[in-house]
Amino acid sequence: QVQVVESGGGLVQAGGSLRLSCAASGRTFSYYAMGWFRQAPGKEREFVAAIGRSGGTTDYADSVKGRFTISKDNAKNTVYLQMNSLRPADTAVYYCATKIRSTWYATKEAGQYDYWGQGTQVTVSS
């Protein structure tokens, strides 16, 4: 069982920045691929960003490319999502997910992730 805990959400004005953190338990964090997803009210969950186990591969949703950056610190068992130039459309609950098999590459398919956090709210005001 892997525990996944997100933090760093909050309220920010449009154009501002936030950094989300996600800590995952387990001695084999360096073997995990990680992903961020989000769900806005009344909408389905959508992919945001993902990173392969070594950090060498990443993938982003088109809507966040050039604004968001995902990174992985294996020494701290933590993955980050740096969010810049935030827009009201980025308002959502952000979820971190852990993939423990076939983890070399970044994966955007939610169904391939094994463990999920409870989510952290990000609200961007106009």
KEVOKE-330015 format. One record per residue (C-alpha): residue in three letters; chain; x, y, z. Coordinates in nm, 3 decimals, padded with zeros to 5 digits. Example, Ala and Ser with C-alpha at 12.3 -4.5 7.8 and 13.67 -1.06 7.14 Angstrom:
BEGIN
{r ALA, A, {01.230, -00.450, 00.780}},
{r SER, A, {01.367, -00.106, 00.714}},
//
This chain:
BEGIN
{r GLN, A, {00.000, 00.000, 00.000}},
{r VAL, A, {00.132, 00.343, -00.096}},
{r GLN, A, {00.016, 00.656, 00.081}},
{r VAL, A, {-00.009, 00.962, -00.140}},
{r VAL, A, {-00.050, 01.307, 00.013}},
{r GLU, A, {-00.079, 01.635, -00.178}},
{r SER, A, {-00.015, 01.981, -00.041}},
{r GLY, A, {00.036, 02.336, -00.158}},
{r GLY, A, {-00.304, 02.427, -00.293}},
{r GLY, A, {-00.470, 02.758, -00.219}},
{r LEU, A, {-00.618, 03.076, -00.356}},
{r VAL, A, {-00.418, 03.282, -00.604}},
{r GLN, A, {-00.492, 03.565, -00.845}},
{r ALA, A, {-00.481, 03.511, -01.218}},
{r GLY, A, {-00.126, 03.533, -01.343}},
{r GLY, A, {00.015, 03.409, -01.015}},
{r SER, A, {00.202, 03.092, -00.926}},
{r LEU, A, {00.165, 02.795, -00.694}},
{r ARG, A, {00.375, 02.488, -00.634}},
{r LEU, A, {00.200, 02.167, -00.544}},
{r SER, A, {00.384, 01.890, -00.365}},
{r CYS, A, {00.302, 01.522, -00.347}},
{r ALA, A, {00.467, 01.288, -00.102}},
{r ALA, A, {00.440, 00.914, -00.159}},
{r SER, A, {00.538, 00.650, 00.091}},
{r GLY, A, {00.747, 00.347, 00.021}},
{r ARG, A, {01.112, 00.258, -00.009}},
{r THR, A, {01.085, 00.223, -00.385}},
{r PHE, A, {00.967, 00.575, -00.468}},
{r SER, A, {01.248, 00.603, -00.722}},
{r TYR, A, {01.074, 00.328, -00.921}},
{r TYR, A, {00.737, 00.504, -00.929}},
{r ALA, A, {00.599, 00.702, -01.217}},
{r MET, A, {00.386, 00.992, -01.099}},
{r GLY, A, {00.104, 01.196, -01.240}},
{r TRP, A, {-00.111, 01.499, -01.167}},
{r PHE, A, {-00.476, 01.515, -01.260}},
{r ARG, A, {-00.746, 01.771, -01.185}},
{r GLN, A, {-01.121, 01.788, -01.161}},
{r ALA, A, {-01.321, 02.108, -01.181}},
{r PRO, A, {-01.680, 02.130, -01.055}},
{r GLY, A, {-01.919, 01.965, -01.295}},
{r LYS, A, {-01.639, 01.832, -01.513}},
{r GLU, A, {-01.463, 01.502, -01.553}},
{r ARG, A, {-01.118, 01.443, -01.416}},
{r GLU, A, {-00.849, 01.534, -01.666}},
{r PHE, A, {-00.481, 01.471, -01.708}},
{r VAL, A, {-00.243, 01.755, -01.623}},
{r ALA, A, {00.115, 01.626, -01.615}},
{r ALA, A, {00.315, 01.308, -01.567}},
{r ILE, A, {00.674, 01.202, -01.511}},
{r GLY, A, {00.857, 00.876, -01.551}},
{r ARG, A, {01.045, 00.712, -01.271}},
{r SER, A, {01.382, 00.871, -01.338}},
{r GLY, A, {01.239, 01.210, -01.426}},
{r GLY, A, {01.373, 01.170, -01.777}},
{r THR, A, {01.035, 01.166, -01.946}},
{r THR, A, {00.749, 01.405, -01.892}},
{r ASP, A, {00.415, 01.470, -02.055}},
{r TYR, A, {00.173, 01.760, -02.027}},
{r ALA, A, {-00.180, 01.843, -02.124}},
{r ASP, A, {-00.189, 02.096, -02.406}},
{r SER, A, {-00.373, 02.340, -02.180}},
{r VAL, A, {-00.079, 02.364, -01.938}},
{r LYS, A, {00.224, 02.327, -02.165}},
{r GLY, A, {00.468, 02.611, -02.114}},
{r ARG, A, {00.305, 02.711, -01.785}},
{r PHE, A, {00.332, 02.403, -01.562}},
{r THR, A, {00.640, 02.198, -01.480}},
{r ILE, A, {00.648, 01.858, -01.315}},
{r SER, A, {00.957, 01.738, -01.133}},
{r LYS, A, {01.054, 01.446, -00.910}},
{r ASP, A, {01.292, 01.437, -00.617}},
{r ASN, A, {01.362, 01.073, -00.542}},
{r ALA, A, {01.568, 01.161, -00.234}},
{r LYS, A, {01.263, 01.328, -00.080}},
{r ASN, A, {00.998, 01.087, -00.208}},
{r THR, A, {00.823, 01.390, -00.353}},
{r VAL, A, {00.692, 01.507, -00.687}},
{r TYR, A, {00.619, 01.872, -00.757}},
{r LEU, A, {00.395, 02.063, -00.991}},
{r GLN, A, {00.512, 02.419, -01.046}},
{r MET, A, {00.221, 02.618, -01.185}},
{r ASN, A, {00.287, 02.960, -01.338}},
{r SER, A, {00.067, 03.208, -01.522}},
{r LEU, A, {-00.238, 03.060, -01.357}},
{r ARG, A, {-00.580, 03.118, -01.509}},
{r PRO, A, {-00.929, 03.093, -01.366}},
{r ALA, A, {-00.976, 02.787, -01.587}},
{r ASP, A, {-00.707, 02.612, -01.380}},
{r THR, A, {-00.937, 02.615, -01.078}},
{r ALA, A, {-00.991, 02.255, -00.970}},
{r VAL, A, {-00.907, 01.991, -00.716}},
{r TYR, A, {-00.565, 01.859, -00.809}},
{r TYR, A, {-00.488, 01.493, -00.750}},
{r CYS, A, {-00.154, 01.318, -00.740}},
{r ALA, A, {-00.128, 00.957, -00.850}},
{r THR, A, {00.136, 00.685, -00.832}},
{r LYS, A, {00.206, 00.415, -01.088}},
{r ILE, A, {00.412, 00.125, -00.961}},
{r ARG, A, {00.448, -00.095, -01.273}},
{r SER, A, {00.597, -00.020, -01.614}},
{r THR, A, {00.722, 00.310, -01.485}},
{r TRP, A, {00.998, 00.423, -01.720}},
{r TYR, A, {00.775, 00.657, -01.913}},
{r ALA, A, {00.529, 00.930, -01.826}},
{r THR, A, {00.170, 00.809, -01.854}},
{r LYS, A, {-00.137, 01.022, -01.910}},
{r GLU, A, {-00.392, 00.743, -01.869}},
{r ALA, A, {-00.558, 00.769, -01.529}},
{r GLY, A, {-00.656, 00.404, -01.531}},
{r GLN, A, {-00.292, 00.299, -01.524}},
{r TYR, A, {-00.226, 00.460, -01.188}},
{r ASP, A, {-00.244, 00.250, -00.876}},
{r TYR, A, {-00.269, 00.490, -00.584}},
{r TRP, A, {-00.428, 00.830, -00.550}},
{r GLY, A, {-00.418, 01.112, -00.301}},
{r GLN, A, {-00.716, 01.295, -00.155}},
{r GLY, A, {-00.658, 01.606, -00.361}},
{r THR, A, {-00.576, 01.969, -00.293}},
{r GLN, A, {-00.790, 02.265, -00.397}},
{r VAL, A, {-00.650, 02.527, -00.631}},
{r THR, A, {-00.861, 02.837, -00.685}},
{r VAL, A, {-00.757, 03.108, -00.930}},
{r SER, A, {-00.947, 03.434, -00.905}},
{r SER, A, {-00.987, 03.672, -01.196}},
//
